[in-house]
Amino acid sequence: MSQGIQAIWEHSIHQREVFWREAAGDIQWFKEFTVVCDQSQAPSTYWFTDGELNTCFNALDRHVEEGRGAQTAIIYDSPVTNQKQHISYEQLRDQVAHFAGGLAARGLTKGDRAVIYMPMIPEAVVATMACARLGVVHSIVFGGFAASELAVRIDDSSAKVVIAASCGIEPGRQVAYKPLLDEAIKLADHKPEFCVIHQRPELMADMVEGRDLDWLSVASHDTPHPCVPVKATDPLYVLYTSGTTGQPKGIVRDNGGHAVALKWSMKHIYNVEPGDVFWAASDIGWVVGHSYILYGPLLHGCTTVLFEGKPVGTPDPGTYWRVISEHGVKSFFTAPTAIRAIRQQDPTGEYLKKYDTSCLQALFLAGERCDPDTLRWSEEQLNRPVIDHWWQTETGWPIAANCMGIELLPVKAGSPTRPVPGWDIVVLDEEGREVPAGTIGAICAKLPLPPSVFATVWNAPERYIKSYFSRYPGYYETGDAGLIDEDGYIFVMSRTDDVINVAGHRLSTGAMEEVLAEHPDVAECAVVGVADELKGQLPVGFVVLSSGVDKAHEDISKECVQMVRDRIGPVAAFKHVAVVARLPKTRSGKILRATIQKIADGEEFKMPATIEDPGVLDDIGIALKSLGFGQ
């Protein structure tokens, strides 16, 4: 590289408009912008405000027009239905254009909202891109979400249409989506004008006459619809986070900044070129799926893998390695929890040895903090760079990463490396002062924020300010706690709420989890702070053991306690560890630490809508009672 990461980062901070004007040159604009960065409505930052473009055009049509229409755009790999399909850019462009025509013929127009409630199938990509083509604001809701949660999203977005599938396929079962959708519409105050239902042969749905349209009747519309120009600042989508108040927050992503930042990230962070195969093993219902299954790879002209399955159980812990080998994946992105699930069932990597993964350049991990033990195991098994990187639903793309396409820096276990160009990151104390290197505090980003970061919350601009900008004026509060070391490496230790106060000492539960993860028998772990009359809070650990471990649980618990006391010291007051069969998680793999804490403290809690298996909370309650908590 002619320039290293430090020089490029400094250019992005000190000559911000020059940097992003150049990056925006990789996007095709229907109307060229003259304003690069508009801070007149701070803390909101608006990019390329007077420019016009269409995201679908940049993701599909431009590649066809540039002579690459025959290249595969999507590889659909579904071990749960035993289907595989390759869809070219030209085929996808045509399917999207006709489906957009069918939606437009039924009155859908620029600025309307559509809720998409579908599993990981090609039709979900078609529906999403068709909305982008029309300038319709889409809101993808994770397939199988509870009816009450779907109703909240229909209401908040005032969706004109819901596009859904009849069912999702899980290992060994079908999940009927249509009854959930019907119930959601009954619960919602706002009623969509119509629904479009894709009937999957595994489980057909009953249709509501006069409201429900069959997918094929819309998708077979005679006239393909052209791409509708939209303003750079017009919303592309609304993605709802769960929120801490019970009312989901609708993160609004714009068209212009989003396209520019994602296109830039594909080369400079993930080091892929047009034509390379990129796979993000996530779901389109989460931000990773939006950014790096749907938009990022297609904006860059890559082939994206659409995988309908699980890291284990479809059919075994080798399925990820099979997909990488079979489809020639160059850059692979998943969550640490997926790697831990694979490791738990295949600790010595026997399934990996069955496949040729020499095509793989690097493994990227995100979605939660990657513990050093998971990092080391992945490096040893794959013999490839394993890159932890950090970002959020609100940002839409990485805040910190080891940018492979610029300069691969030395890896430090537990760190997502340094800020990505465009991001000016600091650590602040409770009074808003920058802390010395190596000191834990609130990780914040100096304003203005780079492109693609949300500029508001749907229907709740005051919540946007209060939640993210009120505590530290002039900064975006990430909600994550951690430190920056002497080399500028960021260490994201935990959510701010997970920094516990033990007898006046502020301690990171993430640091304790790193220690527990190093125990040779531990596959996965979590630490939460529970209320204590004497010390304020006490840390309590939960560990899931690797497959085949037959050592007494009491012995493992004692060893774990001793490890934390040896590494962090008696100040942690770490005395309690429970061995459990599994940890409560969201469908995206995040451990529900706040819910565990409420159970331990005997507080009432709302069953998280995103929980993968509600029954596991009963097991956690039993484990806590065995330790003397949650009575």
PLY file of the C-alpha trace (Angstrom):
ply
format ascii 1.0
element vertex 631
property float x
property float y
property float z
element edge 630
property int vertex1
property int vertex2
end_header
0.00 0.00 0.00
1.26 3.48 -0.83
-0.25 4.80 2.41
-0.55 3.14 5.78
-3.63 3.11 7.98
-2.41 5.96 10.19
-1.98 8.36 7.25
-5.35 7.44 5.75
-7.08 7.77 9.13
-5.56 11.22 9.70
-6.64 12.28 6.21
-10.21 11.15 6.97
-10.32 13.18 10.20
-8.44 16.33 9.24
-9.65 16.54 5.62
-13.00 14.92 6.15
-14.82 16.38 3.15
-11.99 15.67 0.74
-11.82 12.07 1.94
-15.53 11.35 1.58
-15.91 13.25 -1.68
-13.33 10.91 -3.15
-15.08 7.83 -1.72
-18.40 9.02 -3.13
-16.84 8.90 -6.60
-17.33 5.12 -6.54
-21.12 5.58 -6.46
-23.16 6.50 -9.53
-25.28 9.59 -8.89
-28.34 10.66 -10.84
-27.64 14.20 -9.60
-24.16 15.11 -8.41
-23.92 16.57 -4.91
-22.24 19.88 -4.08
-22.59 19.69 -0.28
-20.48 16.91 1.24
-21.17 17.27 4.97
-24.03 19.24 6.53
-23.74 19.80 10.29
-26.37 22.55 10.51
-28.71 20.26 12.47
-26.12 18.85 14.89
-25.84 16.36 16.46
-27.37 14.88 13.29
-24.89 14.75 10.43
-26.19 14.70 6.85
-24.00 13.67 3.92
-24.17 14.58 0.22
-27.40 16.42 0.97
-28.22 17.80 -2.48
-27.23 14.66 -4.39
-29.66 12.12 -5.86
-29.11 8.42 -6.49
-30.79 5.04 -6.23
-29.31 2.30 -4.05
-30.80 -0.53 -6.10
-29.29 0.92 -9.28
-25.86 0.96 -7.67
-26.30 -2.58 -6.32
-27.70 -4.22 -9.47
-28.29 -2.22 -12.66
-24.87 -0.61 -12.85
-23.12 -3.99 -12.81
-25.33 -5.22 -15.66
-24.69 -2.03 -17.63
-20.95 -2.40 -17.03
-20.96 -5.83 -18.67
-20.99 -8.10 -15.62
-24.63 -9.19 -15.73
-23.71 -12.88 -16.09
-21.71 -12.88 -12.84
-23.38 -14.60 -9.90
-24.88 -12.07 -7.52
-26.37 -14.49 -4.99
-25.48 -18.03 -3.97
-28.45 -19.43 -2.07
-27.37 -22.37 0.09
-30.07 -23.94 2.25
-29.10 -27.11 4.10
-32.48 -27.06 5.88
-34.28 -27.54 2.53
-31.44 -29.17 0.57
-31.53 -26.41 -2.05
-28.77 -24.49 -3.80
-29.22 -21.78 -6.38
-27.02 -19.32 -8.28
-28.67 -16.06 -9.39
-26.81 -13.74 -11.75
-26.83 -9.96 -11.53
-28.97 -9.74 -14.66
-31.45 -12.32 -13.36
-31.68 -10.57 -10.00
-32.05 -7.16 -11.64
-34.93 -8.44 -13.77
-36.70 -10.17 -10.87
-36.42 -7.03 -8.76
-37.63 -4.76 -11.56
-40.72 -6.88 -12.22
-41.56 -7.24 -8.52
-41.15 -3.46 -8.11
-43.51 -3.02 -11.04
-46.06 -5.25 -9.33
-45.82 -3.24 -6.11
-46.08 0.07 -7.96
-49.16 -1.17 -9.84
-50.82 -1.65 -6.45
-50.11 1.91 -5.38
-46.75 1.70 -3.64
-44.70 4.83 -4.24
-41.63 6.72 -3.03
-41.73 7.44 0.69
-44.24 4.68 1.53
-43.18 2.03 4.05
-43.05 -1.74 3.64
-42.45 -4.33 6.36
-40.59 -7.43 5.17
-41.09 -10.55 7.30
-39.17 -13.33 5.58
-36.52 -16.00 6.16
-33.18 -16.32 4.38
-34.51 -16.95 0.87
-33.83 -15.19 -2.45
-37.31 -13.67 -2.44
-36.33 -11.66 0.64
-33.52 -10.04 -1.36
-35.88 -9.38 -4.26
-38.43 -7.73 -1.96
-35.81 -5.57 -0.26
-34.18 -4.41 -3.48
-37.57 -3.74 -5.06
-38.38 -1.36 -2.22
-35.04 0.39 -2.69
-35.74 0.60 -6.42
-39.03 2.42 -5.79
-37.76 4.64 -2.99
-40.06 2.76 -0.60
-38.68 2.66 2.95
-38.33 -0.96 4.01
-38.27 -2.36 7.51
-37.11 -5.96 7.72
-38.38 -7.81 10.78
-36.65 -11.03 11.75
-38.79 -13.92 10.50
-40.64 -15.65 13.31
-40.70 -12.60 15.59
-43.61 -12.64 18.02
-46.89 -11.18 16.76
-46.88 -8.42 19.38
-43.41 -7.26 18.34
-44.33 -7.37 14.66
-47.46 -5.33 15.43
-45.39 -2.63 17.14
-43.22 -2.32 14.04
-46.22 -2.20 11.69
-47.71 0.55 13.82
-44.57 2.62 14.23
-43.70 2.51 10.52
-47.31 2.86 9.30
-46.51 0.20 6.74
-48.59 0.24 3.58
-47.70 -3.36 2.76
-46.28 -6.39 4.57
-44.27 -8.78 2.40
-43.96 -12.18 4.08
-43.28 -15.86 3.54
-45.62 -18.62 4.66
-42.97 -20.13 6.91
-39.38 -20.38 8.00
-37.44 -23.62 8.23
-35.52 -24.50 11.38
-33.60 -27.74 11.98
-36.30 -30.38 12.30
-39.31 -28.05 12.17
-41.24 -25.43 10.25
-42.12 -22.08 11.82
-45.46 -20.80 10.54
-45.08 -17.07 9.83
-48.54 -16.38 8.43
-50.53 -16.98 11.64
-48.10 -14.65 13.43
-48.63 -12.02 10.73
-52.41 -12.38 10.90
-52.33 -11.94 14.68
-49.98 -8.96 14.40
-52.34 -7.19 12.01
-55.22 -7.81 14.44
-53.16 -6.30 17.26
-51.89 -3.32 15.26
-53.78 -0.05 15.26
-52.48 0.69 11.77
-53.68 -1.78 9.15
-51.57 -2.34 6.02
-53.46 -1.95 2.76
-52.35 -5.35 1.49
-49.91 -8.22 2.09
-47.80 -10.20 -0.36
-47.24 -13.82 0.66
-44.58 -16.14 -0.75
-45.91 -19.66 -0.38
-43.14 -22.08 0.55
-44.00 -25.69 -0.34
-42.88 -26.93 3.09
-45.85 -25.19 4.76
-48.52 -23.38 2.77
-50.48 -20.54 4.35
-54.17 -19.67 4.38
-54.82 -16.40 2.56
-57.12 -13.58 3.62
-59.36 -12.70 0.71
-59.15 -9.09 -0.37
-55.95 -8.42 1.59
-53.40 -11.11 0.77
-51.78 -11.40 -2.65
-49.77 -14.37 -3.84
-46.11 -13.57 -4.47
-46.24 -14.84 -8.03
-49.12 -12.52 -8.95
-46.97 -9.53 -8.00
-43.61 -10.86 -9.19
-44.93 -11.68 -12.69
-45.95 -8.08 -13.44
-45.51 -7.40 -17.15
-43.69 -4.09 -16.95
-40.35 -3.80 -15.14
-40.05 -0.64 -13.08
-37.08 1.70 -13.47
-35.02 2.95 -10.52
-36.57 6.01 -8.87
-34.14 8.82 -8.00
-34.15 9.70 -4.29
-32.29 12.27 -2.26
-29.12 11.14 -0.54
-30.75 11.98 2.78
-34.00 10.13 2.05
-34.40 7.03 4.23
-33.52 3.69 2.69
-34.69 1.59 5.62
-35.78 1.58 9.24
-34.31 -1.16 11.42
-35.78 -1.59 14.87
-33.56 -2.34 17.83
-35.09 -3.96 20.89
-34.58 -0.88 23.07
-34.27 -0.84 26.84
-37.69 0.72 27.48
-39.72 -1.99 25.77
-40.48 0.36 22.87
-38.27 -0.51 19.89
-36.12 2.23 18.39
-36.35 2.63 14.63
-32.84 3.31 13.38
-33.10 5.31 10.15
-30.48 4.67 7.45
-30.18 7.10 4.54
-29.42 6.26 0.92
-26.37 8.33 0.05
-24.05 8.04 3.04
-24.98 4.39 3.42
-24.02 3.49 -0.14
-20.74 5.42 0.02
-19.57 3.99 3.36
-20.51 0.38 2.57
-18.89 0.47 -0.87
-15.71 1.90 0.68
-15.68 -0.69 3.47
-15.79 -3.72 1.18
-12.36 -3.02 -0.29
-10.64 -1.20 2.55
-11.83 -3.27 5.54
-12.65 -6.70 4.06
-10.15 -6.56 1.16
-12.48 -8.02 -1.46
-12.75 -7.05 -5.12
-15.74 -7.15 -7.48
-16.33 -10.78 -8.39
-15.02 -12.18 -5.10
-17.31 -14.33 -2.95
-18.22 -12.69 0.36
-20.20 -14.42 3.08
-21.72 -12.89 6.18
-23.30 -15.72 8.17
-26.07 -13.69 9.73
-29.74 -13.00 9.02
-31.23 -10.18 6.96
-33.29 -9.25 10.03
-30.16 -7.93 11.75
-27.94 -5.03 10.76
-25.16 -7.40 9.66
-27.55 -8.92 7.16
-28.62 -5.51 5.89
-25.08 -4.22 5.47
-23.07 -7.30 4.51
-25.46 -9.85 3.03
-27.65 -7.47 1.05
-26.14 -4.08 0.34
-22.36 -4.03 0.85
-21.41 -7.01 -1.34
-23.86 -6.09 -4.11
-22.83 -2.42 -4.13
-19.24 -3.62 -4.60
-20.09 -6.18 -7.28
-19.26 -9.22 -5.17
-21.06 -12.55 -5.02
-22.91 -12.77 -1.70
-23.84 -16.02 0.04
-27.41 -16.32 1.34
-27.27 -19.17 3.85
-30.37 -20.71 5.41
-29.04 -22.85 8.23
-27.18 -22.89 11.53
-23.50 -23.21 12.48
-24.25 -26.58 14.06
-27.05 -29.06 13.46
-27.51 -28.44 9.73
-26.32 -31.12 9.69
-23.10 -30.90 11.75
-20.44 -28.45 13.01
-18.68 -28.60 9.65
-21.39 -26.82 7.67
-19.63 -23.43 7.64
-16.42 -25.01 6.36
-18.39 -26.87 3.71
-19.96 -23.64 2.43
-16.60 -21.84 2.36
-14.95 -24.70 0.46
-17.78 -25.37 -1.97
-18.44 -21.76 -2.97
-14.92 -20.35 -2.81
-15.57 -17.83 -0.07
-12.73 -15.30 0.17
-13.90 -13.27 3.17
-16.10 -14.75 5.90
-17.93 -12.81 8.59
-19.75 -14.34 11.55
-20.31 -13.85 15.27
-18.04 -15.21 18.01
-21.01 -17.09 19.44
-21.23 -19.13 16.22
-17.55 -20.06 16.45
-18.01 -21.02 20.10
-20.95 -23.25 19.16
-18.78 -24.99 16.55
-15.89 -25.30 18.99
-18.16 -26.69 21.70
-19.19 -29.57 19.43
-15.87 -29.98 17.60
-13.13 -28.76 19.96
-10.26 -30.31 17.94
-11.53 -29.17 14.52
-12.07 -32.63 13.05
-14.89 -31.42 10.80
-12.77 -28.54 9.49
-10.13 -31.04 8.33
-12.65 -32.56 5.92
-12.75 -29.44 3.74
-10.33 -27.43 1.64
-10.68 -23.86 2.92
-7.57 -22.53 1.17
-9.76 -19.99 -0.67
-10.42 -18.19 2.61
-8.39 -15.03 3.13
-9.67 -14.05 6.57
-12.33 -14.62 9.20
-14.06 -11.50 10.54
-15.88 -11.61 13.86
-18.39 -9.07 15.21
-21.74 -8.78 16.96
-20.29 -9.11 20.45
-16.90 -8.86 22.09
-14.59 -11.65 20.93
-12.83 -13.26 23.87
-9.13 -14.02 23.34
-9.64 -17.77 23.69
-12.11 -17.89 20.79
-9.71 -15.76 18.74
-6.78 -18.07 19.43
-8.76 -21.24 18.69
-9.95 -19.80 15.38
-6.43 -18.75 14.40
-5.02 -22.17 15.24
-7.72 -24.06 13.37
-7.91 -21.89 10.23
-4.30 -20.68 10.02
-5.67 -17.41 8.64
-5.99 -13.88 10.03
-8.92 -13.71 12.43
-10.12 -10.13 12.72
-12.37 -8.95 15.49
-14.17 -5.75 14.55
-16.69 -3.60 16.35
-19.80 -1.78 15.19
-23.46 -1.33 16.02
-26.94 -1.27 14.52
-26.81 2.49 14.83
-23.59 2.86 12.84
-24.34 0.41 10.02
-20.65 -0.35 9.41
-17.50 -0.85 11.50
-16.26 1.70 14.03
-13.02 -0.16 14.71
-11.31 -2.85 12.64
-8.04 -4.19 11.36
-8.43 -2.83 7.82
-7.08 -5.64 5.65
-7.43 -3.64 2.46
-5.16 -0.88 3.76
-2.64 -2.35 6.20
-2.88 -5.48 8.33
-1.74 -4.48 11.81
-0.58 -6.88 14.54
-3.53 -8.52 16.27
-4.06 -7.93 19.97
-6.37 -10.48 21.53
-9.49 -8.83 22.90
-9.21 -5.74 20.68
-10.96 -4.87 17.40
-7.74 -2.92 16.65
-7.96 0.80 15.85
-10.65 3.23 14.66
-11.66 2.87 11.03
-11.00 5.96 8.89
-13.83 8.42 9.49
-14.16 7.56 13.17
-12.59 9.75 15.89
-12.90 7.65 19.05
-12.19 8.70 22.65
-12.79 7.26 26.12
-14.49 9.58 28.61
-15.01 9.51 32.36
-18.34 10.23 34.06
-17.67 13.99 33.87
-16.98 13.86 30.13
-13.20 14.19 30.35
-10.85 12.12 28.22
-9.09 9.51 30.35
-5.43 8.40 30.13
-4.48 5.45 27.95
-5.39 2.13 29.54
-8.22 3.56 31.67
-11.74 2.14 31.41
-14.50 4.60 30.58
-17.33 5.30 28.15
-16.31 4.83 24.52
-17.57 7.78 22.48
-17.16 9.18 18.97
-16.46 12.84 18.30
-18.94 14.61 16.05
-19.51 14.87 13.16
-20.22 11.19 12.58
-19.14 9.60 9.29
-21.53 8.56 6.50
-24.06 5.74 7.02
-24.48 6.43 10.74
-28.12 7.04 11.65
-29.23 10.67 11.73
-32.45 10.14 13.67
-34.84 7.63 15.23
-38.05 7.05 13.28
-40.90 9.12 14.75
-38.78 9.95 17.83
-36.20 12.71 17.22
-36.18 13.60 20.91
-35.33 10.01 21.81
-32.43 10.17 19.38
-30.94 13.12 21.25
-31.66 11.77 24.73
-30.38 8.25 24.12
-27.15 9.04 22.30
-26.05 12.67 22.66
-27.34 14.18 25.91
-24.81 12.74 28.34
-21.70 13.86 26.46
-22.45 16.94 24.30
-20.36 16.93 21.15
-20.01 13.14 21.19
-21.97 10.05 20.19
-22.27 7.79 23.23
-21.84 4.22 21.99
-23.12 2.65 25.20
-20.00 0.49 25.30
-17.32 0.67 27.97
-13.65 -0.01 27.45
-10.25 1.54 26.98
-7.73 2.69 24.39
-4.16 1.53 24.99
-0.87 3.30 24.30
-0.86 2.03 20.70
-4.33 3.38 19.97
-5.97 -0.06 20.11
-9.56 -0.07 21.35
-10.67 -2.68 23.88
-14.46 -2.95 24.12
-14.99 -4.67 27.45
-18.75 -4.58 27.94
-21.82 -2.47 27.68
-21.63 0.56 29.95
-24.30 -1.06 32.10
-22.06 -4.13 32.51
-19.32 -2.23 34.30
-20.10 -3.24 37.86
-19.22 -1.50 41.11
-17.76 -3.88 43.68
-17.09 -2.08 46.96
-16.28 1.13 45.11
-14.14 -0.53 42.45
-15.35 -0.24 38.83
-14.73 -3.62 37.20
-15.51 -4.94 33.74
-17.47 -8.17 33.54
-15.89 -8.61 30.11
-12.43 -8.86 31.66
-13.68 -11.65 33.93
-15.27 -13.45 30.97
-11.93 -13.38 29.18
-10.36 -15.25 32.09
-13.15 -17.84 32.32
-12.95 -18.48 28.56
-9.35 -19.60 28.98
-10.35 -22.57 31.13
-9.67 -25.63 28.94
-13.11 -27.14 29.62
-15.16 -23.96 29.07
-16.76 -23.43 25.66
-18.77 -20.33 26.50
-19.34 -18.06 29.47
-21.03 -14.96 30.84
-20.53 -12.82 33.93
-23.16 -10.50 35.41
-23.23 -8.24 38.43
-25.89 -8.99 41.05
-26.99 -6.84 43.96
-25.19 -7.27 47.30
-25.97 -5.38 50.50
-22.36 -5.19 51.61
-20.40 -4.59 48.41
-23.07 -3.06 46.18
-22.61 -5.68 43.49
-20.98 -9.09 43.17
-19.94 -10.83 39.95
-21.52 -14.20 39.17
-20.22 -16.43 36.38
-21.99 -18.94 34.15
-20.04 -21.44 32.05
-21.04 -23.89 29.33
-18.66 -26.83 29.01
-17.13 -28.27 25.86
-18.60 -31.48 24.51
-17.20 -34.60 26.18
-16.06 -33.01 29.45
-16.83 -35.37 32.36
-15.05 -33.58 35.20
-17.13 -32.76 38.29
-18.90 -29.41 37.90
-17.91 -28.40 41.41
-14.23 -28.83 40.55
-14.58 -26.77 37.38
-16.36 -24.00 39.30
-13.57 -23.89 41.88
-10.93 -23.73 39.16
-12.75 -20.89 37.43
-13.01 -18.90 40.65
-9.32 -19.37 41.32
-8.37 -18.28 37.80
-10.24 -14.99 38.18
-8.76 -14.38 41.62
-5.28 -15.09 40.26
-5.63 -12.88 37.20
-7.79 -9.97 38.41
-7.24 -10.25 42.13
-9.33 -10.48 45.28
-10.74 -7.01 44.51
-13.12 -8.67 42.04
-14.75 -10.61 44.92
-15.35 -13.39 42.41
-16.67 -16.43 44.28
-19.65 -17.81 42.34
-19.67 -19.88 39.15
-22.52 -22.08 37.90
-22.13 -24.70 35.19
-25.13 -24.54 32.84
-26.11 -26.43 29.71
-26.63 -23.22 27.69
-26.86 -19.47 27.97
-29.92 -17.36 27.14
-29.34 -15.60 23.83
-31.07 -13.55 21.21
-31.50 -15.07 17.78
-28.52 -13.00 16.66
-26.32 -14.61 19.31
-26.09 -11.91 21.98
-26.15 -13.21 25.55
-29.02 -11.72 27.57
-26.90 -10.53 30.49
-29.37 -7.86 31.61
-32.14 -10.44 31.86
-29.92 -12.79 33.89
-29.14 -9.90 36.21
-32.82 -9.13 36.77
-33.52 -12.79 37.57
-30.65 -12.77 40.07
-31.88 -9.57 41.70
-35.46 -10.85 41.89
-36.73 -8.07 39.65
-39.58 -8.32 37.19
-38.54 -8.52 33.55
-40.19 -8.59 30.17
-39.50 -11.74 28.17
-37.19 -10.49 25.39
-38.88 -10.77 22.01
-35.59 -11.80 20.43
-34.83 -14.69 22.78
-33.91 -17.89 20.97
-35.23 -20.32 23.63
-37.30 -18.94 26.56
-36.95 -22.22 28.46
-33.29 -21.58 29.16
-34.27 -18.80 31.60
-35.76 -21.42 33.93
-32.40 -23.23 33.96
-30.62 -19.95 34.77
-33.04 -19.34 37.64
-32.31 -22.80 39.07
-28.57 -22.23 38.74
-28.82 -18.87 40.50
-30.80 -20.37 43.39
-28.16 -23.06 43.81
-25.68 -20.20 44.33
-27.97 -18.39 46.76
-29.32 -15.72 44.40
-32.69 -14.97 42.86
-34.67 -16.34 45.78
0 1
1 2
2 3
3 4
4 5
5 6
6 7
7 8
8 9
9 10
10 11
11 12
12 13
13 14
14 15
15 16
16 17
17 18
18 19
19 20
20 21
21 22
22 23
23 24
24 25
25 26
26 27
27 28
28 29
29 30
30 31
31 32
32 33
33 34
34 35
35 36
36 37
37 38
38 39
39 40
40 41
41 42
42 43
43 44
44 45
45 46
46 47
47 48
48 49
49 50
50 51
51 52
52 53
53 54
54 55
55 56
56 57
57 58
58 59
59 60
60 61
61 62
62 63
63 64
64 65
65 66
66 67
67 68
68 69
69 70
70 71
71 72
72 73
73 74
74 75
75 76
76 77
77 78
78 79
79 80
80 81
81 82
82 83
83 84
84 85
85 86
86 87
87 88
88 89
89 90
90 91
91 92
92 93
93 94
94 95
95 96
96 97
97 98
98 99
99 100
100 101
101 102
102 103
103 104
104 105
105 106
106 107
107 108
108 109
109 110
110 111
111 112
112 113
113 114
114 115
115 116
116 117
117 118
118 119
119 120
120 121
121 122
122 123
123 124
124 125
125 126
126 127
127 128
128 129
129 130
130 131
131 132
132 133
133 134
134 135
135 136
136 137
137 138
138 139
139 140
140 141
141 142
142 143
143 144
144 145
145 146
146 147
147 148
148 149
149 150
150 151
151 152
152 153
153 154
154 155
155 156
156 157
157 158
158 159
159 160
160 161
161 162
162 163
163 164
164 165
165 166
166 167
167 168
168 169
169 170
170 171
171 172
172 173
173 174
174 175
175 176
176 177
177 178
178 179
179 180
180 181
181 182
182 183
183 184
184 185
185 186
186 187
187 188
188 189
189 190
190 191
191 192
192 193
193 194
194 195
195 196
196 197
197 198
198 199
199 200
200 201
201 202
202 203
203 204
204 205
205 206
206 207
207 208
208 209
209 210
210 211
211 212
212 213
213 214
214 215
215 216
216 217
217 218
218 219
219 220
220 221
221 222
222 223
223 224
224 225
225 226
226 227
227 228
228 229
229 230
230 231
231 232
232 233
233 234
234 235
235 236
236 237
237 238
238 239
239 240
240 241
241 242
242 243
243 244
244 245
245 246
246 247
247 248
248 249
249 250
250 251
251 252
252 253
253 254
254 255
255 256
256 257
257 258
258 259
259 260
260 261
261 262
262 263
263 264
264 265
265 266
266 267
267 268
268 269
269 270
270 271
271 272
272 273
273 274
274 275
275 276
276 277
277 278
278 279
279 280
280 281
281 282
282 283
283 284
284 285
285 286
286 287
287 288
288 289
289 290
290 291
291 292
292 293
293 294
294 295
295 296
296 297
297 298
298 299
299 300
300 301
301 302
302 303
303 304
304 305
305 306
306 307
307 308
308 309
309 310
310 311
311 312
312 313
313 314
314 315
315 316
316 317
317 318
318 319
319 320
320 321
321 322
322 323
323 324
324 325
325 326
326 327
327 328
328 329
329 330
330 331
331 332
332 333
333 334
334 335
335 336
336 337
337 338
338 339
339 340
340 341
341 342
342 343
343 344
344 345
345 346
346 347
347 348
348 349
349 350
350 351
351 352
352 353
353 354
354 355
355 356
356 357
357 358
358 359
359 360
360 361
361 362
362 363
363 364
364 365
365 366
366 367
367 368
368 369
369 370
370 371
371 372
372 373
373 374
374 375
375 376
376 377
377 378
378 379
379 380
380 381
381 382
382 383
383 384
384 385
385 386
386 387
387 388
388 389
389 390
390 391
391 392
392 393
393 394
394 395
395 396
396 397
397 398
398 399
399 400
400 401
401 402
402 403
403 404
404 405
405 406
406 407
407 408
408 409
409 410
410 411
411 412
412 413
413 414
414 415
415 416
416 417
417 418
418 419
419 420
420 421
421 422
422 423
423 424
424 425
425 426
426 427
427 428
428 429
429 430
430 431
431 432
432 433
433 434
434 435
435 436
436 437
437 438
438 439
439 440
440 441
441 442
442 443
443 444
444 445
445 446
446 447
447 448
448 449
449 450
450 451
451 452
452 453
453 454
454 455
455 456
456 457
457 458
458 459
459 460
460 461
461 462
462 463
463 464
464 465
465 466
466 467
467 468
468 469
469 470
470 471
471 472
472 473
473 474
474 475
475 476
476 477
477 478
478 479
479 480
480 481
481 482
482 483
483 484
484 485
485 486
486 487
487 488
488 489
489 490
490 491
491 492
492 493
493 494
494 495
495 496
496 497
497 498
498 499
499 500
500 501
501 502
502 503
503 504
504 505
505 506
506 507
507 508
508 509
509 510
510 511
511 512
512 513
513 514
514 515
515 516
516 517
517 518
518 519
519 520
520 521
521 522
522 523
523 524
524 525
525 526
526 527
527 528
528 529
529 530
530 531
531 532
532 533
533 534
534 535
535 536
536 537
537 538
538 539
539 540
540 541
541 542
542 543
543 544
544 545
545 546
546 547
547 548
548 549
549 550
550 551
551 552
552 553
553 554
554 555
555 556
556 557
557 558
558 559
559 560
560 561
561 562
562 563
563 564
564 565
565 566
566 567
567 568
568 569
569 570
570 571
571 572
572 573
573 574
574 575
575 576
576 577
577 578
578 579
579 580
580 581
581 582
582 583
583 584
584 585
585 586
586 587
587 588
588 589
589 590
590 591
591 592
592 593
593 594
594 595
595 596
596 597
597 598
598 599
599 600
600 601
601 602
602 603
603 604
604 605
605 606
606 607
607 608
608 609
609 610
610 611
611 612
612 613
613 614
614 615
615 616
616 617
617 618
618 619
619 620
620 621
621 622
622 623
623 624
624 625
625 626
626 627
627 628
628 629
629 630
